[in-house]
Amino acid sequence: MVRRRYMKGPCTRAGILVLGVLLGALSTPGVLAQPASQQEIRKAAKSFFEAMEGEDWTRAIEIGKLLVELSPTDHVRPYNLACAYARKGDGDQALLWLFRAAREGYSDPELVAGDEDLQGLHGLAGFEEVLRRIRTNEHRARELFRDLAADSRPVIVAPPGEGPFPVLVLLHGFGDTSPKFLKFFENLAKREGWLLVAPRSVIPTANGGFEWGMVPDARWLVEEALKVAEIQYCVDEKRVYLLGFSQGGRMAYEIALEMSGTFAGVIPVGARHSPRTLELAQRLGPEAPPFFMMAGGDEPAAEATRKAGKALKKAGLRVQYQIYPGVGHRFPSSWEGQIRRAISFFDKAKGP
């Protein structure tokens, strides 16, 4: 499963902590003399995605190499290139690029072990070694993230009154910021009487925004944000909801299932789910919180949302999903009504 960093601005990249950001990126000689613009990178990344979707492995490899040159210290680019080589059947080159990803800080061993694109590498000499290196990266990433995020404080906006307030926890997309994302919901929340809680990520992106990193890191931020909200305000613990857009939506899928006793409903928007989402859903069945998923009809997450909706229903979850024709990677124009509809669905699913 290629890590779609190029889909993220805002995007849905799997949550992988960028060790290069935290430790100082490893330099790579022989790259382009002039730095590429973000527009050039996005254009190339879109072409790579299209080649992978079209199973044109040769073209995907060609574009993947260009992306590595354009972003030489990015661990996602060599990971994607490893996926393309593995799909083409060139295990040796796939392992080389996977080692490069590990060297640059790639830190999601669970994804590597379960990635369908990399299944052909299992059993090859060197695969367990690269997996071991990625596990080491993961351990270092957890320690570094906790240190970095120790002083992170959520953005919280409360409606008038004394409560208890229903709570809407917000996870923005890749490259966005918590204050900006929360502002989008502020008027609606004031009218509905919701307490808005937006955890703050601490992993910067090139455009001045932030990303969430690994799911355990994002979950820790959500847990800490809810603790602050519960100390400062009177919270209705039976009406705590989680909404995430793009990368934040991918986080929301897993976090809500891992914290199944916390959330009364989940709203992933324009987001792809991970394989672990389905594993958790199958384990929890009807005990999982209900889901209301949204995606534009003109974005790649549309098909993923349909598949997730069907899979979660099959696992016994209470699910609704909406695909909005003519809408790209954004909220539909009717978003306020759709979120009210989602909350109503959750409240009915909860019962008296």
Stockholm file with secondary structure:
# STOCKHOLM 1.0

chainA/1-352         MVRRRYMKGPCTRAGILVLGVLLGALSTPGVLAQPASQQEIRKAAKSFFEAMEGEDWTRAIEIGKLLVELSPTDHVRPYNLACAYARKGDGDQALLWLFRAAREGYSDPELVAGDEDLQGLHGLAGFEEVLRRIRTNEHRARELFRDLAADSRPVIVAPPGEGPFPVLVLLHGFGDTSPKFLKFFENLAKREGWLLVAPRSVIPTANGGFEWGMVPDARWLVEEALKVAEIQYCVDEKRVYLLGFSQGGRMAYEIALEMSGTFAGVIPVGARHSPRTLELAQRLGPEAPPFFMMAGGDEPAAEATRKAGKALKKAGLRVQYQIYPGVGHRFPSSWEGQIRRAISFFDKAKGP
#=GR chainA/1-352 SS CCCCGGGCTTCCCCCCCCHHHHHCCCCCSSCCSSCCCHHHHHHHHHHHHHHHHTTCHHHHHHHHHHHHHHSTTCSHHHHHHHHHHHHHTCHHHHHHHHHHHHHTTCCCHHHHHHCGGGGGGTTSTTHHHHHHHHHHHHHHHHHHHHHHTTTCCCEEECCSSSCCEEEEEEECCTTBCHHHHHHHHHHHHHHHTCEEEECCCCEECTTSCEECCSHHHHHHHHHHHHHHHHHHSCEEEEEEEEEEETHHHHHHHHHHHHTTTTCSEEEEESCCCCHHHHHHHHHHGGGSCCEEEEEETTSTHHHHHHHHHHHHHHTTCCEEEEEETTCCSSCCTTHHHHHHHHHHHHHHHHCC
#=GC SS_cons         CCCCGGGCTTCCCCCCCCHHHHHCCCCCSSCCSSCCCHHHHHHHHHHHHHHHHTTCHHHHHHHHHHHHHHSTTCSHHHHHHHHHHHHHTCHHHHHHHHHHHHHTTCCCHHHHHHCGGGGGGTTSTTHHHHHHHHHHHHHHHHHHHHHHTTTCCCEEECCSSSCCEEEEEEECCTTBCHHHHHHHHHHHHHHHTCEEEECCCCEECTTSCEECCSHHHHHHHHHHHHHHHHHHSCEEEEEEEEEEETHHHHHHHHHHHHTTTTCSEEEEESCCCCHHHHHHHHHHGGGSCCEEEEEETTSTHHHHHHHHHHHHHHTTCCEEEEEETTCCSSCCTTHHHHHHHHHHHHHHHHCC
//
